Amino acid sequence: MKVQGQAWRTVWLNPDHSVGVIDQRFLPHELKTACLREVADVEQAIREMWIRGAPLIGVVAAYGMAVAMRQDSSDAGLFSAKKTLLATRPTAVNLRWALSRMLTGLLPLPREQRADAAYALAAQMADEDVAINQQLGQHGLALIRTLAQQRPGQRINILTHCNAGWLATVDWGTATSPIYQAFNEGIDVHVWVDETRPRNQGASLTAWELGQHGVPHTLIVDNAGGHLMQHGLVDMCIVGTDRVTARGDVCNKIGTYLKALAAFDNQVPFYVAMPSSTLDLTVHDGLREIPIENREGEEISHLSGWHADGYLSTVRICPSNTATSTNPGFDVTPARLVTALITERGLCAAHPQAIQAMFASVG
Ligand SMILES: CSC[C@H]1O[C@H](OP(=O)(O)O)[C@H](O)[C@@H]1O
């Protein structure tokens, strides 16, 4: 997407074969990039959330395999790099999907061909992500367009949680792709942006990228969403996902489940934008089978922001002896609370038969 009129992607290849990324830790205050030269750099960038977002994690990990092949293209090097990168974060299935695709593509090759092939495959996956998200957005746009036609002259208010924007993918985003395309078409859309405690990806990332594109939006505290729905101020919810199970359970950023409950109670359509790379047909019961990442307690006890004197600052918001060790990064929304999955192949009911019919071929 555009930043001050210039087209950006979240990840790119540098002339020296290092991997360029936007280091999202400094947004919205500073637009900084990072250069990932070795597998260890890619591991750090994913683990420490320099880059984050299920589809982007997958593509950056794919590039991680490419830089690994420049370091050691032996079978041992291949398996070691996959193991290192797979261990970075447990919840987004895109990581496993991307690394498996890279291993399948590289293992049969002579080691001297692996580096070039890895870069080519990673680049292909990046381009595919952009195309998939654009296509997914078209299917989501149809939903927004229908609502706008039913309510001529009325603003369409969409609530989203965390960041499932272009910053969570290579471009377009998943949940935001329908929103960008509706805005580009001239539909009067407005986005309620959940701040998304504790890492505040909504406040720092979604608000920034929507603002850069000129999309009207309002930052809200996470706990205001239900109230807005009760007062008829939310026309639909569109969120992203880190993993969808074969029966349609949706794993996403912590707080998504509570938003889905409020939507269900207020008859607000609750859509999940799901590229096929985020579908995991090997699991059924999301609550019992999806590994939920527990993150550092400091994310809860401390807040970071821009100091009035012009630098990033961090402050403690609770007593130093208060326990904050329970910090699940994700929760699971049962399929019964999901109105539909917005995918690149079309709308899909969050139901095992519908998912099987549309995605039986997903590897
Ligand atoms: C395009 S969906 C991205 C998905 O990933 C985010 O998690 P994180 O920022 O921790 O990687 C969040 O759950 C988003 O919905």
The ligand as an SDF file (V2000), in Angstrom:
LIG
                    3D

 15 15  0  0  0  0  0  0  0  0999 V2000
   -3.7540  -11.2340    8.5750 C   0  0  0  0  0  0  0  0  0  0  0  0
   -4.2380  -11.8760   10.0520 S   0  0  0  0  0  0  0  0  0  0  0  0
   -2.9650  -11.4630   11.1440 C   0  0  0  0  0  0  0  0  0  0  0  0
   -3.2440  -11.8730   12.5630 C   0  0  0  0  0  0  0  0  0  0  0  0
   -1.9870  -11.9820   13.2320 O   0  0  0  0  0  0  0  0  0  0  0  0
   -1.9980  -11.1060   14.3460 C   0  0  0  0  0  0  0  0  0  0  0  0
   -1.2600  -11.6240   15.4160 O   0  0  0  0  0  0  0  0  0  0  0  0
    0.2590  -11.0890   15.6570 P   0  0  0  0  0  0  0  0  0  0  0  0
    0.2410   -9.6070   15.4690 O   0  0  0  0  0  0  0  0  0  0  0  0
    0.5490  -11.5160   17.0870 O   0  0  0  0  0  0  0  0  0  0  0  0
    1.1190  -11.8050   14.6510 O   0  0  0  0  0  0  0  0  0  0  0  0
   -3.4620  -10.9960   14.7030 C   0  0  0  0  0  0  0  0  0  0  0  0
   -3.9240  -12.1590   15.3600 O   0  0  0  0  0  0  0  0  0  0  0  0
   -4.0460  -10.8450   13.3200 C   0  0  0  0  0  0  0  0  0  0  0  0
   -5.4200  -11.0420   13.2580 O   0  0  0  0  0  0  0  0  0  0  0  0
  1  2  1  0
  2  3  1  0
  3  4  1  0
  4  5  1  0
  4 14  1  0
  5  6  1  0
  6  7  1  0
  6 12  1  0
  7  8  1  0
  8  9  2  0
  8 10  1  0
  8 11  1  0
 12 13  1  0
 12 14  1  0
 14 15  1  0
M  END
$$$$
